[in-house]
Amino acid sequence: MFASDFDFDLPDDLIAQDALPRGESALLVMDRATGAVQDSRVNRLPQFFKAGDLLVVNNTRVFAARLLGQRVPSGGAVECLLLRRVSQVSPDAETWEALMHPGQKLKPGARVRFESAAGTIDGEVVDRQFFGRRTIRLVAAGGTSLDQLIDAIGHIPLPPYIKRADTLADRERYQTVFAEHRGSIAAPTAGLHFTPAILEGLAAVGVERAEITLHVGYGTFKPLRSDIVEEHVVDAEHYEISEAAASAIERARRDRRRVIAVGTTTTRALEDAAGKDGTVRPGAGEAQTFIYPGFEFRVINGLMTNFHLPKSSLLVLVSAFAGRERVLQAYRHAVDHHYRFYSYGDAMLIL
């Protein structure tokens, strides 16, 4: 398959720059078997579910992973997006893999500083990789917890297609209502639509809910760098599935009830954790499965997701679940009907 097979025309004005209030977004409901679509609203979600359905959500929490500071001693501006903790020497000293700018000037040995009224983080580049990636050693001044200082100094890492600076409002709005475990640099965006009222409405219908954790990494934005889809390599993302969640999933599968994943992140975790017989066992893992058309889904029967970028691995995943032609046809419908796209945009429910 070619990356161009997953391309579509999207007007720039349909890329959502701000989020609507939770529950007020549009919802495109798609019949997986026929490709038929129906226009609805997120606050009507319960009417598309039935008693016994199991809704699985990702309860990861986004942290303020984008640090803005200066080079030392020149004072030149520097930006650092923390991607993955490599090691921890102490609560105030850690080594991270990061995306840094300006890349050409930040060679091993380069020193940087990030500071605000909350405190200071000193950093030193210790290794250099491709595509702007660096390994950086960070130390919180004064023995403060580095995690606490990152949360205080850092900025919410809004996706690059949101062409504005983050605000204080994003610290709450770019989290799901079930966010609990800190560790993501991007929100599991399908979950951003839920409100307590919607969750209560689903429970009233008889929908069960289970929570898993997958910490979303840079791979969610990583473009298909090869023209051949199958050559793409996804970045591993850490996930954890509790005993309670695994048991709920297995009960639903045993009883032939629908397992509906909220988001591509939840989907990756569940399908990566599934054994050859589809059994999801509790525990931690690194999601490395690249899901593209031809993949055999062993766990999920339904998927709620946002609208994704052209030629992205996330669009490829959705196409694997519902069929490339049907998904692209649904996307054309969404464009024609002015649905809002990407992280702060509208949602799609595939059943």
C-alpha positions in Angstrom: 0.0 0.0 0.0 1.1 3.6 -0.7 0.8 6.5 1.7 -1.0 8.4 -1.1 -3.8 5.8 -0.7 -4.6 7.5 2.6 -4.7 11.1 1.3 -7.7 13.4 1.2 -8.3 17.1 0.6 -8.9 19.1 3.8 -9.5 22.9 3.9 -7.4 24.6 6.5 -10.5 26.2 8.0 -11.8 22.8 9.1 -8.7 22.2 11.4 -10.1 23.0 14.9 -8.0 25.6 16.7 -10.1 25.6 19.9 -12.3 23.0 21.6 -16.0 23.3 21.9 -17.5 22.7 25.4 -17.4 19.1 26.2 -20.3 17.1 24.7 -21.2 19.7 22.1 -19.2 18.4 19.2 -20.7 16.8 16.1 -20.6 13.0 15.8 -20.5 11.0 12.6 -21.8 7.5 13.1 -20.7 4.9 10.6 -22.0 1.4 10.0 -18.9 -0.7 9.7 -20.6 -3.4 7.7 -22.2 -1.1 5.0 -20.3 2.2 5.3 -23.6 4.1 5.8 -23.2 7.3 7.8 -25.5 9.3 10.1 -25.0 12.8 11.4 -25.5 13.3 15.1 -24.0 14.9 18.2 -21.7 13.6 20.9 -24.3 14.3 23.6 -26.5 11.7 21.9 -24.0 8.9 22.3 -26.1 6.7 24.6 -28.7 6.2 21.9 -26.1 4.3 19.8 -25.1 1.9 22.6 -27.0 -1.1 24.1 -27.0 -2.9 27.4 -24.0 -5.1 27.8 -21.6 -3.0 25.7 -18.2 -2.5 27.2 -16.7 0.9 26.7 -12.9 1.0 27.2 -11.2 4.3 27.7 -7.6 5.5 28.2 -7.1 7.2 31.6 -3.6 8.7 30.9 -3.0 12.3 31.9 -1.1 14.8 29.7 1.8 16.6 31.5 3.3 20.0 30.6 6.0 18.4 28.4 6.9 21.5 26.4 9.7 23.6 28.0 10.7 27.0 26.7 14.1 28.5 27.9 17.5 29.8 26.9 20.9 28.5 25.9 23.6 29.0 28.5 25.5 31.3 28.3 24.4 32.9 25.0 20.8 33.4 26.1 19.4 32.2 22.7 15.9 30.8 22.7 15.5 27.0 23.0 12.5 24.7 23.0 12.4 21.2 24.4 9.6 18.7 24.0 10.0 15.9 26.5 9.3 12.5 24.8 10.4 9.7 27.1 12.1 9.4 30.4 15.3 7.4 29.9 16.6 7.2 33.5 16.1 8.7 36.9 19.0 9.3 39.2 16.9 11.0 41.9 13.6 12.8 42.1 15.3 16.0 41.0 17.6 14.6 38.3 16.5 12.6 35.2 17.6 11.9 31.7 15.1 12.3 28.9 14.7 11.7 25.2 13.4 15.0 23.7 12.8 17.0 20.5 14.8 20.2 20.7 15.0 23.4 18.6 17.2 24.9 17.2 18.6 21.4 16.4 21.8 22.4 14.6 23.1 24.4 17.6 22.3 21.9 20.3 25.2 19.5 20.2 26.3 17.2 23.0 27.6 19.4 25.8 25.2 22.3 25.1 23.7 23.7 28.3 20.2 25.1 28.6 18.0 26.6 31.3 14.3 26.7 31.9 13.0 29.0 34.6 10.0 30.8 36.0 8.9 32.1 39.4 8.3 28.4 40.3 11.9 27.5 40.0 14.7 26.5 37.6 15.6 23.4 35.6 19.1 23.1 34.2 19.8 20.9 31.3 22.7 19.5 29.3 22.5 17.7 25.9 24.3 14.4 26.2 23.5 12.8 22.9 22.2 13.7 19.5 19.9 11.6 17.2 18.1 12.2 13.9 15.1 14.5 13.2 15.9 16.9 16.0 15.9 14.3 18.8 18.3 14.7 21.7 19.1 13.0 25.0 19.1 15.6 27.7 20.0 15.5 31.4 17.7 17.6 33.5 18.3 18.8 37.1 15.8 20.7 39.2 17.5 23.5 41.2 17.2 23.4 44.9 16.3 19.7 45.3 12.7 20.3 44.1 10.9 17.3 42.5 11.6 17.5 38.8 8.1 16.3 37.9 6.5 19.0 39.9 8.8 21.7 38.4 8.1 20.5 34.9 4.4 20.8 35.5 4.8 24.3 36.9 7.2 25.6 34.3 6.2 23.6 31.2 3.5 24.3 28.6 0.7 21.9 27.5 2.1 20.3 24.3 -0.7 21.2 21.9 -0.3 19.5 18.5 1.6 21.4 15.8 -1.5 22.0 13.7 -3.0 24.1 16.4 -1.5 27.4 15.4 -1.7 29.3 18.7 0.1 29.3 22.0 -1.3 27.2 24.8 -3.4 28.9 27.5 -4.3 28.1 31.1 -7.7 26.8 29.8 -5.8 24.1 27.8 -4.4 22.6 31.1 -8.0 21.5 31.8 -9.5 21.1 28.4 -6.7 19.0 26.9 -7.4 16.4 29.5 -10.2 13.8 29.6 -12.6 13.7 32.5 -11.2 10.3 33.5 -7.5 11.4 33.2 -5.6 10.0 36.1 -2.1 8.6 35.4 0.5 11.3 34.4 2.7 10.4 31.4 1.3 11.5 28.0 2.6 14.3 25.7 -0.7 14.2 23.8 -4.3 13.7 24.8 -6.2 10.6 23.8 -8.5 13.0 21.9 -11.6 10.8 21.4 -11.9 10.9 25.2 -12.0 14.7 25.3 -15.7 14.6 24.3 -17.0 12.8 27.4 -18.8 14.6 30.2 -20.0 13.1 33.5 -23.6 13.4 32.1 -22.7 11.4 29.0 -21.0 8.7 31.1 -24.1 8.6 33.4 -26.3 8.3 30.3 -24.3 5.4 29.0 -24.4 3.7 32.4 -28.2 4.2 32.5 -28.5 2.3 29.2 -26.5 -0.6 30.7 -23.0 0.2 29.3 -20.1 -1.1 31.3 -16.9 0.9 31.4 -13.3 -0.2 31.8 -10.1 1.9 32.0 -6.7 1.1 30.7 -3.6 3.3 30.5 -1.5 4.1 27.5 0.9 7.0 27.6 0.6 8.8 24.3 4.0 9.6 22.7 5.3 11.5 19.7 4.4 8.6 17.5 0.8 9.9 17.4 2.1 12.8 15.3 4.9 11.0 13.5 4.3 11.2 9.7 4.5 8.2 7.4 8.1 8.8 6.3 8.0 6.1 3.6 5.9 6.0 0.5 5.2 2.4 1.4 2.8 2.1 4.3 4.1 -1.3 5.5 7.6 0.2 5.9 6.4 2.6 8.6 7.8 2.0 12.1 5.6 3.2 15.0 7.1 4.5 18.2 6.6 2.2 21.2 4.2 3.5 23.8 3.9 2.2 27.4 0.6 0.8 28.5 -0.8 -0.9 31.6 -3.9 -3.1 31.8 -5.3 -3.8 35.3 -6.7 -7.0 36.5 -10.2 -5.4 36.6 -10.0 -4.1 33.0 -8.7 -7.4 31.7 -11.5 -9.3 33.5 -14.1 -7.0 32.2 -12.8 -7.4 28.6 -12.7 -11.1 28.8 -16.2 -11.3 30.3 -17.5 -9.2 27.4 -15.8 -11.3 24.8 -16.9 -14.6 26.4 -20.5 -13.3 26.5 -20.2 -12.0 22.9 -20.9 -8.5 23.9 -19.4 -5.5 22.0 -16.1 -4.1 23.2 -15.9 -0.5 22.0 -12.6 1.3 22.2 -12.5 5.1 22.8 -9.6 6.2 20.6 -6.8 4.7 18.6 -4.6 4.7 21.7 -7.0 2.3 23.5 -7.2 0.2 20.4 -3.4 -0.1 20.1 -3.1 -1.1 23.7 -5.8 -3.7 23.6 -4.8 -5.3 20.3 -1.1 -5.3 21.2 -1.9 -7.0 24.5 -4.1 -9.6 23.0 -2.8 -13.1 22.7 -3.3 -15.2 19.5 -6.7 -16.2 20.9 -7.7 -12.6 21.6 -7.3 -13.0 25.3 -6.2 -9.7 27.0 -4.1 -10.4 30.0 -3.3 -7.9 32.8 0.1 -6.3 33.0 2.4 -3.7 31.4 3.8 -3.6 27.9 5.1 -1.5 25.1 2.7 -1.1 22.2 4.7 -1.7 19.1 2.0 -3.1 16.8 1.5 -1.1 13.6 -2.2 -1.6 12.6 -2.8 -1.3 8.9 -5.4 -2.8 6.4 -5.2 -6.6 6.6 -4.7 -6.6 10.4 -7.0 -9.0 12.2 -8.7 -7.3 15.1 -9.1 -9.7 18.0 -10.6 -7.5 20.7 -12.6 -4.5 19.6 -15.9 -4.5 17.9 -16.4 -0.7 17.8 -14.3 2.4 17.8 -14.9 6.1 18.7 -12.2 8.4 17.3 -11.6 11.9 16.1 -10.8 12.8 12.5 -7.1 12.3 11.6 -4.5 13.8 9.4 -4.1 12.7 5.7 -1.4 10.0 5.3 -1.1 9.4 9.0 -0.7 6.1 10.9 -3.9 6.9 12.8 -6.0 7.2 9.6 -4.4 3.9 8.5 -5.5 2.3 11.7 -9.1 3.5 11.3 -9.0 2.3 7.7 -7.8 -1.1 8.9 -10.8 -1.4 11.2 -13.6 -0.1 8.8 -12.1 -0.3 5.3 -10.1 2.3 3.5 -12.7 3.2 0.9 -15.5 3.5 3.4 -13.5 5.6 5.8 -12.3 8.0 3.0 -15.9 8.2 1.8 -17.0 9.1 5.4 -14.2 11.7 5.6 -15.4 13.3 2.3 -18.9 13.5 3.9 -17.3 15.1 7.0 -15.5 17.7 4.9 -18.7 18.4 2.8 -20.7 18.9 6.1 -18.0 21.0 7.7 -17.0 18.7 10.5 -14.1 20.0 12.6 -10.9 18.0 12.3 -8.1 16.8 14.6 -7.5 16.9 18.3 -10.0 19.6 19.2 -12.4 18.6 16.5 -15.5 16.4 16.1 -15.8 12.7 16.6 -16.6 9.6 14.6 -18.3 6.4 16.0 -17.8 3.2 14.0 -20.1 0.3 15.0 
